[in-house]
Structures are given as C-alpha cells and as structure tokens.
Amino acid sequence: MHRSSLRVAAVVAAAALGLTGCAAGGGSTGSDTVEVTVWHYWDGTNADTFDAMVDDYNASHEGVEIKTSNVPNADFLTKLRASATSNTLPDIAIGDLVWVPQINQIGSLADLGPLLPADVISDINPALTSFGTIDGKQVSVPVSANNLGYIYNKTLFEEAGLDPASPPTTWEELKADGAVILAKTGKPAYELFTQAGDNGEGLTWNFQVNLWQAGGEFLTADNSAAAFNTAAGKEALGYWKELIDSGLSKVGAWGELGKSEVASATDGSWMVGIWAPDPPFDFGVSTAPYPESGTPATNLGGEQAMVFDNSPETTKAAADFLAWFLEPEQVLSWSEATGMLPVTNSIATSADYLGWVDENQPRLRPYVEQMAVAHARPNTPLYPAISLAFAKEIEKALTGAVSVDDALANAEKAVNDVIAKG
Amino acid sequence: MKRSTVTSVGRHAVLLLGSAVVVLPFLWMFTTSLQSRAETYSNSSIFPTSWHWENYAVAWEAAPFGQYYLNSLIMAAGIVGGHLVLDAFAAYAFARLRFPLKNALFIVLLGALMIPTFVTVIPAYSLVASFGWIDTYAGLIVPRLADVFGIILLRQYFASIPAELEDAARIDGCSRIGIFFRIMVPLSLPAFATLAIFSFLFAWNDFLWPLLVTNSDELRTIQIGLSAFQGRYGTSWNYLMAGTLTATIPSIIVFMVFQRALVRGIAASGLKD
C-alpha cells in the first residue's frame, strides 16, 4: 500500500523535474546574432536540400542564424493562425503561392520591394512576382516553381500503335490519338480531374489551363467578378464534356495514370521528381495540348516566401537570406537538386541549367519551356472559396446533371456570390 | 449434439469474420510498408509480395525519429502521471467530501465534456505562448495535466467503494489523506489502469496540440514526424506505413497489457474517451 503512494509521488516528482529542466531549453543565441526562423512544408528531398543550403548560408554569414522548421502542409495555415494570436509567428513563411493573399491577412508582411536588390526582383518570372504584389507592396517572392504539363504512358501509346515519341500537341490531336488508344487498349486515353472534393482546387486549376488556352480568363483583372462564362469558357468545358461523352475520359477519382489505367493526364512537373527514380510505368512528358485556334498556356504552382515584419533586425536578415536564395548560384542548385523549376528567367534560359536538364532530367524540358506561357491564379484571399464554389458547379456538368451552358452560368453566380459576401 | 456443432461453427465463422475486419487493415499496412514506391501505385495485394525491409530504415532516417519517439514517451508519461494524480484528487473530492455547490460544480464539469478541444485551442495556445512555453516539454504537458474524463471515471469508481471501509479506518484514527492513499487507491487500481491506458493512447496519438506548440526537432512528437510523409506533392505510402507501424507498437503493447482493465473500465463507466 505504502509502496503505491510512493510510486505516485515518484511520478509527480519526475514530471515536475522534467518540466522545470526543460523550460529553460528554448534557446536564444548570443546577443549579436540575429535568429531568423523559417517555416516551410517541404518534405523529403526538398526539405533536405533546403536545410543543406541553409547550413551553407549560416556557415558563410556572420551574425545571423537561419533556423528551419517543417510544418505539415495540411496544417500550415492553422499553425500560422494560432501563432498570429500571440506574436509567435516565424520570420519567414514559405508556402503555396495561392496562400499568399490569405497569409497577408494573418500577419503583417514586410514589403520586400525595397529590401531586395532590384535586379533580383526584375529577374524573376513576371507571372510569379505579379502574384505577390498586393496593394503596391511586394509581400512575397517565389522561391520554387512548377507547372502543369502532359504526362503520358509510353507503353500504352505503343500498344495502340502510336509513336511514343510524338505525343499530341493540340486538343484535336489528343482526341484523335485518344480514340485510337481507347479502341486498341480499351483504356481511357486522358484523365480529367472531375471531382470537386472538399476544396475544389484540383478540378479548378486543371480547368484554368484549358480556359486560358481557349483565350478565356477566370476572374476579371481586379478579381471583382467571374469572367469565365464566355465563348472561351464554353469551348473549354465543352472540350471536357466531349472527352467524357466519347469515353476518352472518365468521371471518377483522380490517380489512374499512376496505375496505368489511363494513357495520359495533365499533371505537375513535381511528378517527374517523384516518379523518375523508380517509374511506376514508362512515362513521357510534353507541353500541355492546346486548341488549334487557341494559344499555349499552363498554370503556375510552387512556393512563395513571405517575411513577417517581427522586428527591423529580423526583417532585414530575412530579406538578405531571400536575396541570397534568389542569386543565380542558389536558384541553379535548388532547381537541380529538387527538380522544381527555376523562378528566375536568367537561370530558366541559361545554358548551364538547360544542359543539366537535357542530360539528367530531360522530362523536365517541356515544363521549363512552358514557364514562358504560364499564368498565375487570381491573387485574392477569396480564391480558395471561389475555387470550391466553381468546382462544385462544374462537376455537375461533367456528371451530366446539367448542361455546359447552365453549369457555367451557375458557377458564375456562385463565384460572384462568394465575392459579394467577401 | 448436431445443433451445438452448427451453432459452434456459426459462432466461429462470425468471430473469424470479426477478426478479419480488425486484422486486415494492419496486414495491408504491413504489406504497403514493404513495397517499393512504384508498387504502392499499382499493387493492391493484401499479402506482401515484395520485401523491401529497407523502407523501415529509410523511414527512420528521414527524420530524427528516435528523438520524436522519446519526446512522445516523455509527453505521454507526463500526461498519464498528471491524470492519475490530479484526476484522482478531484474525483475523490467529488465522490466523498462535502463542500458547497458540490453537485452544481460536478454538473459544470460534466458540461465541460461537451466542449470540443478545438474551441479551447487558441486561448490555450495564447496562454502557453505568454508563459514562454512554446517549444518546451512544459508546453506539451502542463495544459493537459488533468482532464474531465478521468475525473468522472474515477469518481464513479470511488463512489462504488463502500463508505463503511472509510468509516472503519477513521475510527482507527486514519486521516483523510491516509484513507485516500491506503484505502481508495489500492481498491481502485483497475480504474487507474483504465485511466492510464486511455490517457496514454490520447497522448500518444495527439497531433494538433504538439504541432502548434513545438517548432524544433528536439521537441517534436512522433505523430508530427509521420505527417511529413504526406507531403504537398505526394504521399510516400510505403514509408508512411513503415513509420506508422513502428509508431503503433507502444499503443499495441499498452493495449495488450491493459486490455482487461480497458474493457472493465468502459463497462463500469459507460464512457469512452
């Protein structure tokens, strides 16, 4: 009996010791060293590469220490919001580019325009810098990029008697090749993202590629209203509907390409990095097919870095780090190590980088070329809600519940409602 | 004779089916943990067909999982210890002591069971941040040292112990504290075991709170480490499953050891955490 009360006392004592022992652990470094904390959601190779580059920076720069922390992607905004309630925000947040307008509302972001060298900013792909421009401030700069291209299964192309070296480049060719693939292999030719799911973005950002290719816009230039209910919007959605009605595409869950159950899909450049080391099937890549009467286009993704204005010292040190990260040498080593696309024009067009691509990762070449025709999604904090509202209405056209015209009209109304509510 | 054979076969068939339902997800997890990355896309076999044991090493090397494991154990031990001690004191007060507004307070406490944790996360975070406890074991443990579920569980158990035992002890000159430690605690060990396992499972599996209050690898817990396999650009299912299986082992051990106490606890209290 006595022993058990002792045991309880021991547990309490141990807990108390453990707590006091560690409360002092949270470290501040020496007074003359500025500590800059960075939160990012990168994992695997991306995280390892970033950490290694940060170590290099710390070793070669006196008076500053960059500390990185991985915050899981699904809870990144949750953690930022919680931190914003009590001044525990990081100095730099690196997140998905569509989050920038939302993060701009969570905390006070520094204007990076005057803090970064002008030649660094002017070298960045314009679609990527325009995205972080809010109310005349440069609240974010891109650190990594990707876009959507056409990935196809070479084995299935061969089985269908098609030349795996010449994938379709237009919608018309895609439909013609697709009919052959369906007839010869019995498998759908092209995977569409047909389900809105719980955030809608999978469907929306894939659809935007075809909308832009047909000459349409998603929102008006000032993001005040839907702009997709036009002839171009009807052409793009009509194209999707035609693919589904002819059996070339299926309505259903995304992910059939990896299982070799479908011959091709529009997917991101990051898939090259994921699949290339151990390909689940023999895959080829080309630029996203566009309509003969239209223009090439793709959708931009990737990460942007934002600096929370926590103190003049940390903001300055954070901006210096980002300026370093965007220097040609670093952009090159990041792009080569991670397979992400370069954010600066000088590297994207440099012989060094293109030589590396051709030699080591030729599948990235179409993606690199597409950076010139890449569009950014609307730069508004309402975008996630808009994207979901849009996808929910478009989904109904894909399942056949409503016509193309009605779906676009309903989506226009739903999107305008979201914007009106603010 | 015949009929009893039939019922026995039928009963076993039902039990086998039940076991399969429980075991299959674990088996699938195990199978996936041994596949190459490419196979996770296409291979849907329930039984292992390839044996990439190195996935376990890769998963463990992907992050400082040893440290995560240790942090999870420290946090779980702190929370379990806190629950056993503090919940027991409060439960004893509600079960035996007489004080003003006792029943009203108990109802308020019951009401607290219905408040979702998400509602209190932000205020709790602000408090912890203002104490300077971000990225400390204190931040992980202190806000969760006591919980309503444990108080109610123990109170129900204490209330079922005959008061005559205490009366006898008091006549013999035993103090309140003495009664608590010498009579109530030893007689309630099954309830303590139940509380310990519930608290352990809660602490071990907790994700959101440790994510919010820790930033560095030195204090991160295993569940946060696992979430890194579900990246922005794709999930490494084989590594995720390898990591998850190793992270599940303590839960399975605790469950095996305390299985009886767990079932008894649910039956006695009618509550499930």
HADDOCK unambig.tbl for C-alpha pairs under 7 A between the chains (distance, minus, plus):
assign (segid A and resid 1 and name CA) (segid B and resid 182 and name CA) 5.80 0.50 0.50
assign (segid A and resid 1 and name CA) (segid B and resid 186 and name CA) 6.50 0.50 0.50
assign (segid A and resid 5 and name CA) (segid B and resid 181 and name CA) 6.08 0.50 0.50
assign (segid A and resid 11 and name CA) (segid B and resid 81 and name CA) 5.89 0.50 0.50
assign (segid A and resid 12 and name CA) (segid B and resid 81 and name CA) 6.50 0.50 0.50
assign (segid A and resid 15 and name CA) (segid B and resid 78 and name CA) 5.44 0.50 0.50
assign (segid A and resid 19 and name CA) (segid B and resid 137 and name CA) 5.95 0.50 0.50
assign (segid A and resid 19 and name CA) (segid B and resid 138 and name CA) 5.12 0.50 0.50
assign (segid A and resid 22 and name CA) (segid B and resid 136 and name CA) 6.12 0.50 0.50
assign (segid A and resid 22 and name CA) (segid B and resid 137 and name CA) 6.14 0.50 0.50
assign (segid A and resid 23 and name CA) (segid B and resid 133 and name CA) 6.70 0.50 0.50
assign (segid A and resid 23 and name CA) (segid B and resid 136 and name CA) 5.53 0.50 0.50
assign (segid A and resid 23 and name CA) (segid B and resid 137 and name CA) 6.83 0.50 0.50
assign (segid A and resid 23 and name CA) (segid B and resid 138 and name CA) 6.25 0.50 0.50
assign (segid A and resid 25 and name CA) (segid B and resid 136 and name CA) 6.88 0.50 0.50
assign (segid A and resid 26 and name CA) (segid B and resid 135 and name CA) 6.30 0.50 0.50
assign (segid A and resid 26 and name CA) (segid B and resid 136 and name CA) 6.54 0.50 0.50
assign (segid A and resid 42 and name CA) (segid B and resid 231 and name CA) 6.98 0.50 0.50
assign (segid A and resid 43 and name CA) (segid B and resid 228 and name CA) 5.91 0.50 0.50
assign (segid A and resid 43 and name CA) (segid B and resid 231 and name CA) 5.93 0.50 0.50
assign (segid A and resid 69 and name CA) (segid B and resid 215 and name CA) 5.90 0.50 0.50
assign (segid A and resid 69 and name CA) (segid B and resid 216 and name CA) 6.19 0.50 0.50
assign (segid A and resid 72 and name CA) (segid B and resid 227 and name CA) 6.26 0.50 0.50
assign (segid A and resid 72 and name CA) (segid B and resid 228 and name CA) 5.93 0.50 0.50
assign (segid A and resid 73 and name CA) (segid B and resid 231 and name CA) 6.66 0.50 0.50
assign (segid A and resid 73 and name CA) (segid B and resid 232 and name CA) 5.91 0.50 0.50
assign (segid A and resid 79 and name CA) (segid B and resid 212 and name CA) 5.65 0.50 0.50
assign (segid A and resid 82 and name CA) (segid B and resid 122 and name CA) 5.98 0.50 0.50
assign (segid A and resid 85 and name CA) (segid B and resid 126 and name CA) 6.56 0.50 0.50
assign (segid A and resid 86 and name CA) (segid B and resid 126 and name CA) 5.42 0.50 0.50
assign (segid A and resid 86 and name CA) (segid B and resid 129 and name CA) 6.45 0.50 0.50
assign (segid A and resid 258 and name CA) (segid B and resid 41 and name CA) 5.72 0.50 0.50
assign (segid A and resid 259 and name CA) (segid B and resid 41 and name CA) 5.56 0.50 0.50
assign (segid A and resid 259 and name CA) (segid B and resid 42 and name CA) 4.67 0.50 0.50
assign (segid A and resid 270 and name CA) (segid B and resid 233 and name CA) 6.74 0.50 0.50
assign (segid A and resid 278 and name CA) (segid B and resid 37 and name CA) 6.97 0.50 0.50
assign (segid A and resid 278 and name CA) (segid B and resid 38 and name CA) 5.97 0.50 0.50
assign (segid A and resid 279 and name CA) (segid B and resid 38 and name CA) 6.05 0.50 0.50
assign (segid A and resid 280 and name CA) (segid B and resid 38 and name CA) 4.35 0.50 0.50
assign (segid A and resid 280 and name CA) (segid B and resid 39 and name CA) 6.83 0.50 0.50
